[in-house]
Amino acid sequence: MMMGSRENELELLNAELEDIFEASFDEIFVTDADGIVVKVNSRCEENYRLSADEMVGKHVKDLEKVGVFYPSATLEVIETYRPLELLQQTRSGRYLHVRSRPIFDRNGQLTRVVSYSRDLTELTYLKRKIEEMEGQLASYKRELGDPVTLEGIVSKSEQMTRLMELIHRVAKVDSTVLVLGETGVGKSKIVKLIHELSDRENQRFYEINCAAIPEQLIESELFGYEAGAFTGASRHGKKGLFELANGGTLFLDEIAEMPLHLQGKLLQVLQEKSFRPIGGQAMQLVDVRVIAATNQELEQMVEQGQFRRDLFYRLQVIPVHIAPLRERKEDILPLVYYFLDHYNNRYGRDVKLSPKALDALYSYLWPGNVRELENLMERLVVTSDQMVVAEDLPFHTESKPATIEGRSLKELLEETERAIIREGYASHQSSYKLAEALKISQSSAMRKIKKYIE
């Protein structure tokens, strides 16, 4: 009875070991001390496309010779008695990471060589694809050549080349400049560059966003006030930006939003080089270069009585128009690489873009222009893995039908509205035209543009 019980235990143990042997994720390949195959598991059969019967009893040198695998790790272990790891290729085109170990008996004699192999074919394929992509990306960069980069303004297109030439000429005179262009094209950068290239570069530069200051405060911000000029005024009075910027440059951003009743006072400063503070009696002389900017169509506003005609002509002594990105597509990829390198360096990342992602970025209309592109590149660097593919880009998902699971009606409506506003603004290029197309007020269109694009 004892002998039978012992035999049963051994049978159960052997069966258990056999199950473990077969269930191994890795290939297990066992030879004797001479290199004759004595046992293989089913994973081995999959890797070499041979049955166990076709391998057991064969010498590894013969299997290597007919190309079943190459090189043989077992042969080197038999020669050196040392463990070994190598990359092996099979005749079926698989790549295996092989770890071979010698097994010794109590007398130190080699009895077996056991090899464990893991299939790295998919990883090897992915590595090759990444190398191909990197080669394509390097080719893209070579074809792009070296764009012109000046104070954060990257340009390669003919439009931007002409614009930069104009800016260098304009900077050397004191004429009033009106910078025109859609939201996000870089008007502020151009204005600051004009100041930095001018003879006033060492003087003060001030800017004010006419849309960001409440109408009742903008006059005091620009022109200042005398002590006791109105209830709540400082007893010491206040200097306005025109006085503070004396000798330097004053940038009036979003000039189209300046209230009509102040436009006449601004015109007087531009023409007479003087103004009167709120509550003041005497005129103050100033030497200020004024540069204004807008994304609105001022001529249309003049026709609608929303902007003074005389001020419009006075501002537009030298108009500087910045074309939107969709009209200078040669600048898109240089800008992509510029911001990608910038944010990779800032955040210590090494994010790359796949060729399809680059094609998608190049084909996109960029309703938010350079600002939208810069914001997207920062987001991709911060949130992406090492390789950004086309599916990672937000405008690849915006056109997909919205799912309602776990989302409120407000969220779904906002997503739909965002897509409409972005597409409409890209087509009409103006808040006035967008308002007309959607049959909403211009102020409502402007608010939605600020919300969804800027």
Secondary structure, DSSP 8 states (H G I E B T S, - for coil): -HHHHHHHHHHHHHHHHHHHHHH-SSEEEEEETTSBEEEE-HHHHHHHT--HHHHTT-BHHHHHHTTSEES-HHHHHHHH-S-EEEEEEETTS-EEEEEEEEEE-TTS-EEEEEEEEEE-HHHHHHHHHHHHHHHHHHHHHHHH---EEETTEEE-SHHHHHHHHHHHHHHTS---EEEE--TTS-HHHHHHHHHHHSTTTTS-EEEEETTTS-HHHHHHHHH-B-TTSSTT--TT-B--HHHHTTTSEEEEETGGGS-HHHHHHHHHHHHHSEE--BT--S-EE---EEEEEESS-HHHHHHTTSS-HHHHHHHTTEEEE---GGG-GGGHHHHHHHHHHHHHHHHT---EE-HHHHHHHHHS--TTHHHHHHHHHHHHHHH--SEE-GGGSGGGTTTS----TT--HHHHHHHHHHHHHHHHHHHH-SHHHHHHHHT--HHHHHHHHHHHT-
